[in-house]
Amino acid sequence: MVTTVEFIVFFLIFITAVFLGYLAGKKITEVKERSKMEKWKIDWEKDIREDAIKRSRAVIEGKITEQLAPFLPDFRYNPDDARFLGSPIDLMVFDGLSTEDPKEIVFIEIKKGLSNLSLKEKKIRELVERKKVKWELYRMP
């Protein structure tokens, strides 16, 4: 027959073993989850870096294209009449300026592929279309 003391000792050993098993299982799960998280992080970091490089190349390519556009064969104006601004509009063309007979001023935004105008670019286009453009002379003091 089991005495009360033996039963209490056995019960405490059993509870301790269950508790230690629980802690060990929890630790193993944490390590597995951390391992999964590290793998996920490494995989996504690689994708994020590749995406950043791709976007950076696209931006650089866009800037080069904007600067070279006046020299491309299908550009409608004399490259000597074009002035690169870059922001908020890419080019201003003073059509006829190179022959000392300017006829018009043209604002040009250069886009590649299916790119859309930004909100700022749309607002500037609207100002030009509504003829909200003026000439002003500023004299230095």
Residue pairs with C-beta under 8 A, 6 or more apart in sequence:
2 10
61 112
62 110
62 112
63 86
65 110
65 112
66 84
66 86
66 90
66 91
66 110
67 84
69 75
69 82
69 90
69 91
69 108
69 110
70 77
70 79
70 82
70 91
70 93
71 79
75 82
77 93
77 95
77 106
78 95
78 98
80 97
80 98
81 93
81 94
81 95
81 96
81 97
81 98
81 102
82 91
82 92
82 93
82 108
83 91
83 92
83 93
83 94
84 90
84 91
85 91
85 92
88 120
88 121
88 124
89 107
89 108
89 109
89 121
89 124
90 108
90 109
90 110
91 107
91 108
91 109
91 110
92 105
92 106
92 107
92 108
93 105
93 106
93 108
94 102
94 105
95 102
95 103
95 104
95 105
95 106
96 102
96 103
96 104
105 133
107 124
107 125
107 128
109 117
109 121
109 125
111 117
117 125
127 133
